[in-house]
Amino acid sequence: MSKAIGQAIPNMPWEDKPAGCLDPCWRYSGNPIIPRDLIPCSNSIFNSAAVAYEGKFAGVFRCDDKRRAMQLHSGRSDDGINWTLSPERIKFVCDDPEIGNWEYGYDPRVVWIEDRYWVTWCNGYHGPTIGVGYTYDFETFYQLENAYLPFNRNGVLFPRRINGKWAMLSRPSDNGHTPFGDIYYSESPDMAHWGKHRFVMRPSGGWQSTKIGAGPIPIETSEGWLLIYHGVLNSCNGFVYSAGCAILDLDEPWKVLYRGAPYIASPQTSYECVGDVPNVWFPCAALCDAPTGRLAIYYGAADTVTGLAFAQVDELLEWTKANAL
């Protein structure tokens, strides 16, 4: 039987699949879990990352403020559903003032690797690129060199070294609202110098016909890396963001073993279809309880609020293989 490989998170949020639901992914009945105005300065809170931390939960959250500046804030939760966010943005400690000069930051991902929590985000440095930093306690954050030249988005680390190297997925782009986008794999010996770039996959048809990008941290399984990613359709009324699944080779993650043709989730509820940017279902984080295979997926809805959805790893793996392109 297919199974997840990793830690146990027995207290992670969970809700059983509703009776009669045939979809591989289902929404939390209390969505959205984070409103746009949870802290006084926020216009919207979305596209954010949560992880298990000291028996509870912590994370890094995209909070666009009332100037509409894109900021990152830390947050904590006892149950992974009800969150308290710091009212002040994260101020990274950085040895290089040029790199540490904050322009903007958005769409963070967070992952525990070896001895600390690593944070990647879309960082402003003469255009969007991938910022890299870390924290031990979600109080003090340290910033390293940017991973790539501008322009790039959706930098997502793997949760362990692969063949002795740090590994990351990203989506090279342009300086605007990119009308194209393929996913690439890169590796590093030290989290500062990135190379061995390998093509992973490009847009396909339908819901993922315009651009794609890695979502939550890839989940290690007995079948390969389970990758939840977003895809974009350029409709007559603008972009529509949905989510799908692929399975990547464990040792050579640029090799796609299976890739689902249908989406697993798309904007369908009012809070996903109506907001600052309508029609967005953007996954950024997934808690996985390896013994049970339960997944709790955090996603941005309409670039305004944060939603929560659920799935089972074994079901997603079988669904992806059964519905492969």
Secondary structure, DSSP 8 states (H G I E B T S, - for coil): ---B-S---TTS------TT--SSSEE-TT--SB-TTSSTTEEEEEEEEEEEETTEEEEEEEEEETT--EEEEEEEESSSSSEEE-SS----B-S-HHHHS---EEEEEEEEETTEEEEEEEEESSSEEEEEEEESSSSSEEE---SSSSSEEEEEE-SS-BTTBEEEEEEE--SSS-S---EEEEEESSSS--EEEEEEE---SGGGSSEEEE-S--EEETTEEEEEEEEEEEETTEEEEEEEEEEE-SSSTTSEEEEBSS-SB---SHHHHSSSSSSBEEEEEEEEETTTTEEEEEEEETTTEEEEEEEEHHHHHHHHHHTB-
